[in-house]
Amino acid sequence: MESIIVMEQCNKRMFIMKKIALVLFLASQLMACTEVGSEAWCTDMKEKPKGDWTANEAGDFAKHCVF
């Protein structure tokens, strides 16, 4: 009987942890949704260390933010 109660508590904790993980994932995805070439994207790229840029990001930055 005690093992059933422990198992139910464990299942509740796992359910809560899954909900928290989902919320954190969705929040992180929404924060990363700046359109390439927008003012916000150009500002973010200026603040990001140049060594962390990908080749595509560097090309997009040159195309949209410099010229």
N, CA, C and O atoms as a Tripos MOL2 file, in Angstrom:
@<TRIPOS>MOLECULE
protein
  268   267    67     0     0
PROTEIN
NO_CHARGES

@<TRIPOS>ATOM
      1 N           0.8250   -1.1960    0.0000 N.3       1 MET1
      2 CA          0.0000    0.0000    0.0000 C.3       1 MET1
      3 C           0.8740    1.2670    0.0000 C.2       1 MET1
      4 O           0.5850    2.2360   -0.7020 O.2       1 MET1
      5 N           1.9270    1.2330    0.7880 N.am      2 GLU2
      6 CA          2.8110    2.3880    0.8780 C.3       2 GLU2
      7 C           3.5340    2.6390   -0.4450 C.2       2 GLU2
      8 O           3.7830    3.7860   -0.8150 O.2       2 GLU2
      9 N           3.8650    1.5710   -1.1460 N.am      3 SER3
     10 CA          4.5530    1.7350   -2.4230 C.3       3 SER3
     11 C           3.6580    2.3920   -3.4690 C.2       3 SER3
     12 O           4.1490    3.0930   -4.3540 O.2       3 SER3
     13 N           2.3660    2.1720   -3.3750 N.am      4 ILE4
     14 CA          1.4200    2.8090   -4.3000 C.3       4 ILE4
     15 C           1.3850    4.3140   -4.0600 C.2       4 ILE4
     16 O           1.3600    5.1020   -5.0060 O.2       4 ILE4
     17 N           1.3850    4.7050   -2.7930 N.am      5 ILE5
     18 CA          1.3630    6.1290   -2.4540 C.3       5 ILE5
     19 C           2.6460    6.8020   -2.9270 C.2       5 ILE5
     20 O           2.6040    7.9040   -3.4730 O.2       5 ILE5
     21 N           3.7790    6.1500   -2.7220 N.am      6 VAL6
     22 CA          5.0590    6.6930   -3.1560 C.3       6 VAL6
     23 C           5.0800    6.8370   -4.6690 C.2       6 VAL6
     24 O           5.5700    7.8370   -5.1930 O.2       6 VAL6
     25 N           4.5440    5.8320   -5.3800 N.am      7 MET7
     26 CA          4.5000    5.8610   -6.8350 C.3       7 MET7
     27 C           3.6110    7.0030   -7.3330 C.2       7 MET7
     28 O           3.9510    7.6670   -8.3130 O.2       7 MET7
     29 N           2.4770    7.2370   -6.6660 N.am      8 GLU8
     30 CA          1.5900    8.3330   -7.0600 C.3       8 GLU8
     31 C           2.2700    9.6880   -6.8560 C.2       8 GLU8
     32 O           2.1260   10.5850   -7.6870 O.2       8 GLU8
     33 N           3.0110    9.8410   -5.7550 N.am      9 GLN9
     34 CA          3.7210   11.0860   -5.4930 C.3       9 GLN9
     35 C           4.7970   11.3130   -6.5540 C.2       9 GLN9
     36 O           5.0040   12.4320   -7.0220 O.2       9 GLN9
     37 N           5.4680   10.2370   -6.9160 N.am     10 CYS10
     38 CA          6.5060   10.3320   -7.9410 C.3      10 CYS10
     39 C           5.8990   10.7350   -9.2870 C.2      10 CYS10
     40 O           6.4650   11.5580  -10.0060 O.2      10 CYS10
     41 N           4.7550   10.1560   -9.6190 N.am     11 ASN11
     42 CA          4.0840   10.5010  -10.8730 C.3      11 ASN11
     43 C           3.6460   11.9660  -10.8920 C.2      11 ASN11
     44 O           3.7450   12.6300  -11.9240 O.2      11 ASN11
     45 N           3.1630   12.4690   -9.7580 N.am     12 LYS12
     46 CA          2.7590   13.8740   -9.6790 C.3      12 LYS12
     47 C           3.9620   14.7920   -9.8780 C.2      12 LYS12
     48 O           3.8790   15.7910  -10.5920 O.2      12 LYS12
     49 N           5.0750   14.4450   -9.2430 N.am     13 ARG13
     50 CA          6.2810   15.2600   -9.3870 C.3      13 ARG13
     51 C           6.7670   15.2660  -10.8340 C.2      13 ARG13
     52 O           7.1590   16.3090  -11.3570 O.2      13 ARG13
     53 N           6.7410   14.1160  -11.4710 N.am     14 MET14
     54 CA          7.1750   14.0320  -12.8620 C.3      14 MET14
     55 C           6.2720   14.8690  -13.7610 C.2      14 MET14
     56 O           6.7530   15.5360  -14.6780 O.2      14 MET14
     57 N           4.9720   14.8360  -13.5050 N.am     15 PHE15
     58 CA          4.0200   15.6130  -14.2900 C.3      15 PHE15
     59 C           4.3150   17.1100  -14.1510 C.2      15 PHE15
     60 O           4.3070   17.8480  -15.1370 O.2      15 PHE15
     61 N           4.5750   17.5470  -12.9110 N.am     16 ILE16
     62 CA          4.8810   18.9610  -12.6650 C.3      16 ILE16
     63 C           6.1970   19.3380  -13.3420 C.2      16 ILE16
     64 O           6.2980   20.4050  -13.9470 O.2      16 ILE16
     65 N           7.1990   18.4750  -13.2460 N.am     17 MET17
     66 CA          8.4900   18.7600  -13.8740 C.3      17 MET17
     67 C           8.3570   18.8460  -15.3930 C.2      17 MET17
     68 O           9.0090   19.6800  -16.0220 O.2      17 MET17
     69 N           7.5330   18.0080  -15.9810 N.am     18 LYS18
     70 CA          7.3130   18.0560  -17.4310 C.3      18 LYS18
     71 C           6.6320   19.3610  -17.8260 C.2      18 LYS18
     72 O           6.9680   19.9560  -18.8500 O.2      18 LYS18
     73 N           5.6790   19.8040  -17.0190 N.am     19 LYS19
     74 CA          5.0070   21.0770  -17.3020 C.3      19 LYS19
     75 C           5.9900   22.2430  -17.2430 C.2      19 LYS19
     76 O           5.9760   23.1200  -18.1070 O.2      19 LYS19
     77 N           6.8370   22.2470  -16.2280 N.am     20 ILE20
     78 CA          7.8270   23.3150  -16.0740 C.3      20 ILE20
     79 C           8.7940   23.3080  -17.2500 C.2      20 ILE20
     80 O           9.1250   24.3660  -17.7860 O.2      20 ILE20
     81 N           9.2480   22.1270  -17.6550 N.am     21 ALA21
     82 CA         10.1710   22.0220  -18.7840 C.3      21 ALA21
     83 C           9.5150   22.5380  -20.0620 C.2      21 ALA21
     84 O          10.1600   23.2290  -20.8490 O.2      21 ALA21
     85 N           8.2560   22.2150  -20.2750 N.am     22 LEU22
     86 CA          7.5390   22.6770  -21.4620 C.3      22 LEU22
     87 C           7.4130   24.1960  -21.4650 C.2      22 LEU22
     88 O           7.6350   24.8350  -22.4940 O.2      22 LEU22
     89 N           7.0640   24.7700  -20.3410 N.am     23 VAL23
     90 CA          6.9250   26.2280  -20.2470 C.3      23 VAL23
     91 C           8.2680   26.9100  -20.5160 C.2      23 VAL23
     92 O           8.3240   27.9000  -21.2450 O.2      23 VAL23
     93 N           9.3390   26.3880  -19.9360 N.am     24 LEU24
     94 CA         10.6610   26.9760  -20.1670 C.3      24 LEU24
     95 C          11.0720   26.8650  -21.6270 C.2      24 LEU24
     96 O          11.6450   27.8040  -22.1810 O.2      24 LEU24
     97 N          10.7880   25.7320  -22.2560 N.am     25 PHE25
     98 CA         11.1210   25.5550  -23.6640 C.3      25 PHE25
     99 C          10.3510   26.5410  -24.5350 C.2      25 PHE25
    100 O          10.9330   27.1850  -25.4080 O.2      25 PHE25
    101 N           9.0520   26.6610  -24.3030 N.am     26 LEU26
    102 CA          8.2500   27.5830  -25.1070 C.3      26 LEU26
    103 C           8.6890   29.0300  -24.9030 C.2      26 LEU26
    104 O           8.7300   29.8070  -25.8570 O.2      26 LEU26
    105 N           9.0130   29.3900  -23.6730 N.am     27 ALA27
    106 CA          9.4660   30.7590  -23.4060 C.3      27 ALA27
    107 C          10.7780   31.0430  -24.1310 C.2      27 ALA27
    108 O          10.9620   32.1280  -24.6820 O.2      27 ALA27
    109 N          11.6840   30.0760  -24.1320 N.am     28 SER28
    110 CA         12.9630   30.2970  -24.8100 C.3      28 SER28
    111 C          12.7740   30.4100  -26.3180 C.2      28 SER28
    112 O          13.4900   31.1670  -26.9730 O.2      28 SER28
    113 N          11.8270   29.6750  -26.8740 N.am     29 GLN29
    114 CA         11.5730   29.7550  -28.3010 C.3      29 GLN29
    115 C          10.9570   31.0980  -28.6870 C.2      29 GLN29
    116 O          11.2720   31.6480  -29.7420 O.2      29 GLN29
    117 N          10.0940   31.6170  -27.8450 N.am     30 LEU30
    118 CA          9.4680   32.9050  -28.1380 C.3      30 LEU30
    119 C          10.4700   34.0530  -28.0390 C.2      30 LEU30
    120 O          10.3600   35.0280  -28.7830 O.2      30 LEU30
    121 N          11.4350   33.9540  -27.1410 N.am     31 MET31
    122 CA         12.4250   35.0190  -26.9940 C.3      31 MET31
    123 C          13.3740   35.0590  -28.1830 C.2      31 MET31
    124 O          13.9550   36.1050  -28.4720 O.2      31 MET31
    125 N          13.5370   33.9510  -28.8670 N.am     32 ALA32
    126 CA         14.4870   33.8840  -29.9740 C.3      32 ALA32
    127 C          13.8530   34.2170  -31.3190 C.2      32 ALA32
    128 O          14.4720   34.0020  -32.3610 O.2      32 ALA32
    129 N          12.6510   34.7310  -31.3120 N.am     33 CYS33
    130 CA         11.9290   34.9630  -32.5650 C.3      33 CYS33
    131 C          12.0890   36.3910  -33.0730 C.2      33 CYS33
    132 O          11.1000   37.1150  -33.1890 O.2      33 CYS33
    133 N          13.2910   36.8000  -33.3730 N.am     34 THR34
    134 CA         13.4740   38.0860  -34.0270 C.3      34 THR34
    135 C          13.7550   37.8130  -35.4900 C.2      34 THR34
    136 O          14.5260   36.9170  -35.8340 O.2      34 THR34
    137 N          13.1330   38.5780  -36.3260 N.am     35 GLU35
    138 CA         13.2610   38.3870  -37.7730 C.3      35 GLU35
    139 C          14.6270   38.8590  -38.2480 C.2      35 GLU35
    140 O          15.0840   39.9430  -37.8850 O.2      35 GLU35
    141 N          15.2650   38.0410  -39.0560 N.am     36 VAL36
    142 CA         16.5810   38.3860  -39.5950 C.3      36 VAL36
    143 C          16.4580   39.6810  -40.3910 C.2      36 VAL36
    144 O          15.6020   39.8120  -41.2660 O.2      36 VAL36
    145 N          17.3260   40.6300  -40.0720 N.am     37 GLY37
    146 CA         17.3260   41.9060  -40.7700 C.3      37 GLY37
    147 C          16.5490   42.9970  -40.0670 C.2      37 GLY37
    148 O          16.6460   44.1650  -40.4420 O.2      37 GLY37
    149 N          15.7740   42.6360  -39.0480 N.am     38 SER38
    150 CA         15.0230   43.6590  -38.3180 C.3      38 SER38
    151 C          15.9740   44.4660  -37.4440 C.2      38 SER38
    152 O          17.1060   44.0490  -37.2020 O.2      38 SER38
    153 N          15.5140   45.6190  -36.9740 N.am     39 GLU39
    154 CA         16.3480   46.4540  -36.1060 C.3      39 GLU39
    155 C          16.7550   45.7060  -34.8490 C.2      39 GLU39
    156 O          17.8990   45.7970  -34.4040 O.2      39 GLU39
    157 N          15.8140   44.9660  -34.2790 N.am     40 ALA40
    158 CA         16.1020   44.2060  -33.0570 C.3      40 ALA40
    159 C          17.1630   43.1400  -33.3260 C.2      40 ALA40
    160 O          18.0540   42.9210  -32.5050 O.2      40 ALA40
    161 N          17.0640   42.4830  -34.4720 N.am     41 TRP41
    162 CA         18.0410   41.4460  -34.8240 C.3      41 TRP41
    163 C          19.4240   42.0700  -35.0020 C.2      41 TRP41
    164 O          20.4150   41.5330  -34.5070 O.2      41 TRP41
    165 N          19.4930   43.1930  -35.7020 N.am     42 CYS42
    166 CA         20.7800   43.8720  -35.9090 C.3      42 CYS42
    167 C          21.3850   44.2910  -34.5690 C.2      42 CYS42
    168 O          22.5900   44.1480  -34.3620 O.2      42 CYS42
    169 N          20.5660   44.8030  -33.6710 N.am     43 THR43
    170 CA         21.0430   45.2000  -32.3480 C.3      43 THR43
    171 C          21.5590   43.9850  -31.5800 C.2      43 THR43
    172 O          22.6180   44.0480  -30.9560 O.2      43 THR43
    173 N          20.8120   42.8800  -31.6230 N.am     44 ASP44
    174 CA         21.2430   41.6510  -30.9490 C.3      44 ASP44
    175 C          22.5740   41.1610  -31.5040 C.2      44 ASP44
    176 O          23.4460   40.7220  -30.7540 O.2      44 ASP44
    177 N          22.7230   41.2410  -32.8120 N.am     45 MET45
    178 CA         23.9620   40.7780  -33.4350 C.3      45 MET45
    179 C          25.1430   41.6750  -33.0640 C.2      45 MET45
    180 O          26.2620   41.1880  -32.8960 O.2      45 MET45
    181 N          24.9010   42.9860  -32.9350 N.am     46 LYS46
    182 CA         25.9720   43.8960  -32.5450 C.3      46 LYS46
    183 C          26.4640   43.5930  -31.1350 C.2      46 LYS46
    184 O          27.6430   43.7730  -30.8300 O.2      46 LYS46
    185 N          25.5490   43.1280  -30.2720 N.am     47 GLU47
    186 CA         25.9060   42.8140  -28.8890 C.3      47 GLU47
    187 C          26.5310   41.4340  -28.7580 C.2      47 GLU47
    188 O          27.2520   41.1720  -27.7960 O.2      47 GLU47
    189 N          26.2650   40.5540  -29.7040 N.am     48 LYS48
    190 CA         26.7880   39.1860  -29.6620 C.3      48 LYS48
    191 C          28.2610   39.1950  -30.0800 C.2      48 LYS48
    192 O          28.6120   39.8520  -31.0590 O.2      48 LYS48
    193 N          29.1280   38.4780  -29.3580 N.am     49 PRO49
    194 CA         30.5520   38.4390  -29.7480 C.3      49 PRO49
    195 C          30.7150   37.9320  -31.1830 C.2      49 PRO49
    196 O          30.0940   36.9410  -31.5690 O.2      49 PRO49
    197 N          31.5330   38.5990  -31.9520 N.am     50 LYS50
    198 CA         31.6970   38.2580  -33.3710 C.3      50 LYS50
    199 C          32.2310   36.8420  -33.5580 C.2      50 LYS50
    200 O          31.9630   36.2120  -34.5820 O.2      50 LYS50
    201 N          32.9670   36.3430  -32.6010 N.am     51 GLY51
    202 CA         33.4780   34.9770  -32.6750 C.3      51 GLY51
    203 C          32.3880   33.9230  -32.5720 C.2      51 GLY51
    204 O          32.6050   32.7670  -32.9370 O.2      51 GLY51
    205 N          31.2100   34.3140  -32.0750 N.am     52 ASP52
    206 CA         30.0890   33.3880  -31.9350 C.3      52 ASP52
    207 C          29.1470   33.4130  -33.1320 C.2      52 ASP52
    208 O          28.1960   32.6330  -33.1840 O.2      52 ASP52
    209 N          29.3970   34.2940  -34.0910 N.am     53 TRP53
    210 CA         28.5430   34.3860  -35.2740 C.3      53 TRP53
    211 C          28.7930   33.1930  -36.1930 C.2      53 TRP53
    212 O          29.9190   32.7080  -36.3120 O.2      53 TRP53
    213 N          27.7240   32.7310  -36.8380 N.am     54 THR54
    214 CA         27.8850   31.7260  -37.8830 C.3      54 THR54
    215 C          28.1580   32.4610  -39.1960 C.2      54 THR54
    216 O          28.0030   33.6790  -39.2830 O.2      54 THR54
    217 N          28.5580   31.7140  -40.1940 N.am     55 ALA55
    218 CA         28.8070   32.3240  -41.5130 C.3      55 ALA55
    219 C          27.5180   32.9350  -42.0580 C.2      55 ALA55
    220 O          27.5470   34.0110  -42.6550 O.2      55 ALA55
    221 N          26.3970   32.2630  -41.8580 N.am     56 ASN56
    222 CA         25.1100   32.7870  -42.3420 C.3      56 ASN56
    223 C          24.7370   34.0770  -41.6190 C.2      56 ASN56
    224 O          24.2570   35.0250  -42.2400 O.2      56 ASN56
    225 N          24.9610   34.1100  -40.3010 N.am     57 GLU57
    226 CA         24.6560   35.3210  -39.5440 C.3      57 GLU57
    227 C          25.5210   36.4840  -40.0080 C.2      57 GLU57
    228 O          25.0300   37.6050  -40.1410 O.2      57 GLU57
    229 N          26.7980   36.2310  -40.2560 N.am     58 ALA58
    230 CA         27.6900   37.2920  -40.7150 C.3      58 ALA58
    231 C          27.2400   37.8270  -42.0690 C.2      58 ALA58
    232 O          27.2380   39.0370  -42.2940 O.2      58 ALA58
    233 N          26.8630   36.9320  -42.9610 N.am     59 GLY59
    234 CA         26.3900   37.3530  -44.2800 C.3      59 GLY59
    235 C          25.0930   38.1480  -44.1830 C.2      59 GLY59
    236 O          24.9310   39.1730  -44.8460 O.2      59 GLY59
    237 N          24.1710   37.6650  -43.3500 N.am     60 ASP60
    238 CA         22.8950   38.3750  -43.1660 C.3      60 ASP60
    239 C          23.1100   39.7380  -42.5300 C.2      60 ASP60
    240 O          22.4480   40.7110  -42.8910 O.2      60 ASP60
    241 N          24.0480   39.8060  -41.5700 N.am     61 PHE61
    242 CA         24.3430   41.0840  -40.9210 C.3      61 PHE61
    243 C          24.8760   42.0830  -41.9480 C.2      61 PHE61
    244 O          24.4450   43.2350  -41.9930 O.2      61 PHE61
    245 N          25.8180   41.6240  -42.7710 N.am     62 ALA62
    246 CA         26.3860   42.4990  -43.8000 C.3      62 ALA62
    247 C          25.3030   42.9690  -44.7740 C.2      62 ALA62
    248 O          25.2700   44.1330  -45.1720 O.2      62 ALA62
    249 N          24.4310   42.0540  -45.1420 N.am     63 LYS63
    250 CA         23.3920   42.3620  -46.1310 C.3      63 LYS63
    251 C          22.3340   43.3140  -45.5870 C.2      63 LYS63
    252 O          21.9180   44.2400  -46.2830 O.2      63 LYS63
    253 N          21.8950   43.0940  -44.3450 N.am     64 HIS64
    254 CA         20.7600   43.8420  -43.8150 C.3      64 HIS64
    255 C          21.1280   45.0150  -42.9040 C.2      64 HIS64
    256 O          20.3760   45.9850  -42.8090 O.2      64 HIS64
    257 N          22.2630   44.9330  -42.2460 N.am     65 CYS65
    258 CA         22.5710   45.9270  -41.2290 C.3      65 CYS65
    259 C          23.6810   46.8900  -41.6390 C.2      65 CYS65
    260 O          23.7750   47.9870  -41.0890 O.2      65 CYS65
    261 N          24.5240   46.4950  -42.5970 N.am     66 VAL66
    262 CA         25.6330   47.3480  -42.9930 C.3      66 VAL66
    263 C          25.3020   48.1260  -44.2510 C.2      66 VAL66
    264 O          25.4900   49.3420  -44.3020 O.2      66 VAL66
    265 N          24.8180   47.4450  -45.2480 N.am     67 PHE67
    266 CA         24.5740   48.0830  -46.5470 C.3      67 PHE67
    267 C          23.2230   48.7510  -46.6070 C.2      67 PHE67
    268 O          22.8660   49.3320  -47.6320 O.2      67 PHE67
@<TRIPOS>BOND
     1     1     2 1
     2     2     3 1
     3     3     4 2
     4     3     5 am
     5     5     6 1
     6     6     7 1
     7     7     8 2
     8     7     9 am
     9     9    10 1
    10    10    11 1
    11    11    12 2
    12    11    13 am
    13    13    14 1
    14    14    15 1
    15    15    16 2
    16    15    17 am
    17    17    18 1
    18    18    19 1
    19    19    20 2
    20    19    21 am
    21    21    22 1
    22    22    23 1
    23    23    24 2
    24    23    25 am
    25    25    26 1
    26    26    27 1
    27    27    28 2
    28    27    29 am
    29    29    30 1
    30    30    31 1
    31    31    32 2
    32    31    33 am
    33    33    34 1
    34    34    35 1
    35    35    36 2
    36    35    37 am
    37    37    38 1
    38    38    39 1
    39    39    40 2
    40    39    41 am
    41    41    42 1
    42    42    43 1
    43    43    44 2
    44    43    45 am
    45    45    46 1
    46    46    47 1
    47    47    48 2
    48    47    49 am
    49    49    50 1
    50    50    51 1
    51    51    52 2
    52    51    53 am
    53    53    54 1
    54    54    55 1
    55    55    56 2
    56    55    57 am
    57    57    58 1
    58    58    59 1
    59    59    60 2
    60    59    61 am
    61    61    62 1
    62    62    63 1
    63    63    64 2
    64    63    65 am
    65    65    66 1
    66    66    67 1
    67    67    68 2
    68    67    69 am
    69    69    70 1
    70    70    71 1
    71    71    72 2
    72    71    73 am
    73    73    74 1
    74    74    75 1
    75    75    76 2
    76    75    77 am
    77    77    78 1
    78    78    79 1
    79    79    80 2
    80    79    81 am
    81    81    82 1
    82    82    83 1
    83    83    84 2
    84    83    85 am
    85    85    86 1
    86    86    87 1
    87    87    88 2
    88    87    89 am
    89    89    90 1
    90    90    91 1
    91    91    92 2
    92    91    93 am
    93    93    94 1
    94    94    95 1
    95    95    96 2
    96    95    97 am
    97    97    98 1
    98    98    99 1
    99    99   100 2
   100    99   101 am
   101   101   102 1
   102   102   103 1
   103   103   104 2
   104   103   105 am
   105   105   106 1
   106   106   107 1
   107   107   108 2
   108   107   109 am
   109   109   110 1
   110   110   111 1
   111   111   112 2
   112   111   113 am
   113   113   114 1
   114   114   115 1
   115   115   116 2
   116   115   117 am
   117   117   118 1
   118   118   119 1
   119   119   120 2
   120   119   121 am
   121   121   122 1
   122   122   123 1
   123   123   124 2
   124   123   125 am
   125   125   126 1
   126   126   127 1
   127   127   128 2
   128   127   129 am
   129   129   130 1
   130   130   131 1
   131   131   132 2
   132   131   133 am
   133   133   134 1
   134   134   135 1
   135   135   136 2
   136   135   137 am
   137   137   138 1
   138   138   139 1
   139   139   140 2
   140   139   141 am
   141   141   142 1
   142   142   143 1
   143   143   144 2
   144   143   145 am
   145   145   146 1
   146   146   147 1
   147   147   148 2
   148   147   149 am
   149   149   150 1
   150   150   151 1
   151   151   152 2
   152   151   153 am
   153   153   154 1
   154   154   155 1
   155   155   156 2
   156   155   157 am
   157   157   158 1
   158   158   159 1
   159   159   160 2
   160   159   161 am
   161   161   162 1
   162   162   163 1
   163   163   164 2
   164   163   165 am
   165   165   166 1
   166   166   167 1
   167   167   168 2
   168   167   169 am
   169   169   170 1
   170   170   171 1
   171   171   172 2
   172   171   173 am
   173   173   174 1
   174   174   175 1
   175   175   176 2
   176   175   177 am
   177   177   178 1
   178   178   179 1
   179   179   180 2
   180   179   181 am
   181   181   182 1
   182   182   183 1
   183   183   184 2
   184   183   185 am
   185   185   186 1
   186   186   187 1
   187   187   188 2
   188   187   189 am
   189   189   190 1
   190   190   191 1
   191   191   192 2
   192   191   193 am
   193   193   194 1
   194   194   195 1
   195   195   196 2
   196   195   197 am
   197   197   198 1
   198   198   199 1
   199   199   200 2
   200   199   201 am
   201   201   202 1
   202   202   203 1
   203   203   204 2
   204   203   205 am
   205   205   206 1
   206   206   207 1
   207   207   208 2
   208   207   209 am
   209   209   210 1
   210   210   211 1
   211   211   212 2
   212   211   213 am
   213   213   214 1
   214   214   215 1
   215   215   216 2
   216   215   217 am
   217   217   218 1
   218   218   219 1
   219   219   220 2
   220   219   221 am
   221   221   222 1
   222   222   223 1
   223   223   224 2
   224   223   225 am
   225   225   226 1
   226   226   227 1
   227   227   228 2
   228   227   229 am
   229   229   230 1
   230   230   231 1
   231   231   232 2
   232   231   233 am
   233   233   234 1
   234   234   235 1
   235   235   236 2
   236   235   237 am
   237   237   238 1
   238   238   239 1
   239   239   240 2
   240   239   241 am
   241   241   242 1
   242   242   243 1
   243   243   244 2
   244   243   245 am
   245   245   246 1
   246   246   247 1
   247   247   248 2
   248   247   249 am
   249   249   250 1
   250   250   251 1
   251   251   252 2
   252   251   253 am
   253   253   254 1
   254   254   255 1
   255   255   256 2
   256   255   257 am
   257   257   258 1
   258   258   259 1
   259   259   260 2
   260   259   261 am
   261   261   262 1
   262   262   263 1
   263   263   264 2
   264   263   265 am
   265   265   266 1
   266   266   267 1
   267   267   268 2
@<TRIPOS>SUBSTRUCTURE
     1 MET1         2 RESIDUE 1 A MET
     2 GLU2         6 RESIDUE 1 A GLU
     3 SER3        10 RESIDUE 1 A SER
     4 ILE4        14 RESIDUE 1 A ILE
     5 ILE5        18 RESIDUE 1 A ILE
     6 VAL6        22 RESIDUE 1 A VAL
     7 MET7        26 RESIDUE 1 A MET
     8 GLU8        30 RESIDUE 1 A GLU
     9 GLN9        34 RESIDUE 1 A GLN
    10 CYS10       38 RESIDUE 1 A CYS
    11 ASN11       42 RESIDUE 1 A ASN
    12 LYS12       46 RESIDUE 1 A LYS
    13 ARG13       50 RESIDUE 1 A ARG
    14 MET14       54 RESIDUE 1 A MET
    15 PHE15       58 RESIDUE 1 A PHE
    16 ILE16       62 RESIDUE 1 A ILE
    17 MET17       66 RESIDUE 1 A MET
    18 LYS18       70 RESIDUE 1 A LYS
    19 LYS19       74 RESIDUE 1 A LYS
    20 ILE20       78 RESIDUE 1 A ILE
    21 ALA21       82 RESIDUE 1 A ALA
    22 LEU22       86 RESIDUE 1 A LEU
    23 VAL23       90 RESIDUE 1 A VAL
    24 LEU24       94 RESIDUE 1 A LEU
    25 PHE25       98 RESIDUE 1 A PHE
    26 LEU26      102 RESIDUE 1 A LEU
    27 ALA27      106 RESIDUE 1 A ALA
    28 SER28      110 RESIDUE 1 A SER
    29 GLN29      114 RESIDUE 1 A GLN
    30 LEU30      118 RESIDUE 1 A LEU
    31 MET31      122 RESIDUE 1 A MET
    32 ALA32      126 RESIDUE 1 A ALA
    33 CYS33      130 RESIDUE 1 A CYS
    34 THR34      134 RESIDUE 1 A THR
    35 GLU35      138 RESIDUE 1 A GLU
    36 VAL36      142 RESIDUE 1 A VAL
    37 GLY37      146 RESIDUE 1 A GLY
    38 SER38      150 RESIDUE 1 A SER
    39 GLU39      154 RESIDUE 1 A GLU
    40 ALA40      158 RESIDUE 1 A ALA
    41 TRP41      162 RESIDUE 1 A TRP
    42 CYS42      166 RESIDUE 1 A CYS
    43 THR43      170 RESIDUE 1 A THR
    44 ASP44      174 RESIDUE 1 A ASP
    45 MET45      178 RESIDUE 1 A MET
    46 LYS46      182 RESIDUE 1 A LYS
    47 GLU47      186 RESIDUE 1 A GLU
    48 LYS48      190 RESIDUE 1 A LYS
    49 PRO49      194 RESIDUE 1 A PRO
    50 LYS50      198 RESIDUE 1 A LYS
    51 GLY51      202 RESIDUE 1 A GLY
    52 ASP52      206 RESIDUE 1 A ASP
    53 TRP53      210 RESIDUE 1 A TRP
    54 THR54      214 RESIDUE 1 A THR
    55 ALA55      218 RESIDUE 1 A ALA
    56 ASN56      222 RESIDUE 1 A ASN
    57 GLU57      226 RESIDUE 1 A GLU
    58 ALA58      230 RESIDUE 1 A ALA
    59 GLY59      234 RESIDUE 1 A GLY
    60 ASP60      238 RESIDUE 1 A ASP
    61 PHE61      242 RESIDUE 1 A PHE
    62 ALA62      246 RESIDUE 1 A ALA
    63 LYS63      250 RESIDUE 1 A LYS
    64 HIS64      254 RESIDUE 1 A HIS
    65 CYS65      258 RESIDUE 1 A CYS
    66 VAL66      262 RESIDUE 1 A VAL
    67 PHE67      266 RESIDUE 1 A PHE
